[in-house]
Amino acid sequence: MTATTDIIDFKIETPDGATLHAFKEGHGQPLLLVSGLSGSAAFWSEIAATLSRSFQVIRFDQRGIGASSRGEVPCSIDLLAQDSLAVLDAAGVSRAVVLGHSTGGCIAQAIAKQAPGRLDGLILSASWLKPGRYLNAVFGTRRAILGCDPHAYAATSVLNGYQPRWIEANWHIYDAAIEAAPVSEHARTIARERLDALLAFDGTADIDQLLMPVLVLGTRDDMVVPVYHQEELAAALPGCRRAIMETGGHLFPISRPDAFTATVAEWIGEL
């Protein structure tokens, strides 16, 4: 392991040959951050810097993303959950709070079902229990766009993920997304696999058996994963607490970081 200031980076080799690149920083209650469709540890950079003042924060590039290689096994939500548990193992963490955003929330549900004894708490942010016609249409359309115009595919992630006024004031986010568009055939293959994995996810089986503390987060103006998905999740999880903000769009951990981190820190502090 090597350290840069207070951030420690480390790597995990999976049984199928993937190499996962991970980071941990801070001290205290372990908190694993699982990103969404982007699969990138960088999504959490500012959030991790804030939360690491109170917690030991762990994040990683998911297989095929960033500095992590793909491996040989076909991508699925269950496989990404297994990778997440391997990251905890490599970090020397036996129990943690797991926070997943969007697709990361699906992965977090799978983690909770695979290893419930390792979770002190579960935070599901802008996620869903099972896809409906709207969600299938949103991600199915993005998959179609990916095949013919990867720059337009990248643009939709920003244009649909934030409030228009926020994008206008933070245009560098749009420019960065275009620059990082999955142009190569390898990058597009990874993106297609991830889209297929999230579209195949159905978390309804045994959802009522998740008895650890759960917090469901969302916003009322989310146009990617509408708030009724958070309401469905909360209704299916015994004793779940909900925190729904009025505004922030789908990517509210980025557009509303202060509210997001305050809500997460307060809830974990009460565990």
C-alpha positions, 0 to 999 in steps of 0.5 A: 500500500502507498499513501499520498497525504492521508489517502491510502491506495491499494489494489485487490486481485479477484479470482477471475483476474480483475484488478480493483484500485481502491482508496481509504482515508480517515479514521473511525466507523468504516464507510464503503462508498459504492458509485453508480453507473460511472463506477468511479472512485472519483465520483466520491472525491469531495464527499470522501474528503468531508466524511473522512473527518469523522469516518474511515472512508473506502471507495474504489474503481469498479471493474473495467473502470478507471484504474481497475481492469475488467477480469473474465467474468460477465458483469452483474450486480451480484459480481460487483457486490462480491468485488465490494466485499473483496475491497472491504477484506483488503482494507482489513474491515470486517464490518462497515456502513455501505452507501450506494448511489444509483446503480451503487444502491442496487450493488449495496442491496446485493452486498446486504443480502450476500453478507448481512453480518458485515453491515452496520447500516445500509444507505441507498441513495437515488436507487431502486428496488426493481426497474419499471417501464420508465427506468427501462426506457431511460437506460435503454435509450442511453444504451442505444445512444451509446452505440452511435454517439458516445459523446451524446451518451456522456452528455445525457448523464449530465443533462439528465442528472442535474438541475439546468441552472446548476449545470449552467453555473458548473459547466466544467462538469459537462466539459469533463463528461464529454472529455471522458466519453467512452469512445473506444470499443473497449470502453463502450463494451464496459458501459453496455455491460453495466447498463445491461447489469442494472437493467437486469437487477430486481431486488424484490426477493428477500428484501424484507429480510434486510434487518440492518438499519437502512436510510433511503435518500432521494430528491423530488426532482430526480428525472433519472430515478424518480422519487417513487422508487425511493418511496417503494424502497422505503416501504419494502424495508422494515424500519427504514428511515427516509430523507427526501430533499426537494431539489438536487436532481439525480446526482445530488451528492455532487450538486448538494454535497453539504446537505448530503454529507450532513444527512449521512453523517448524522444518521451514521452517528445515531447508529 
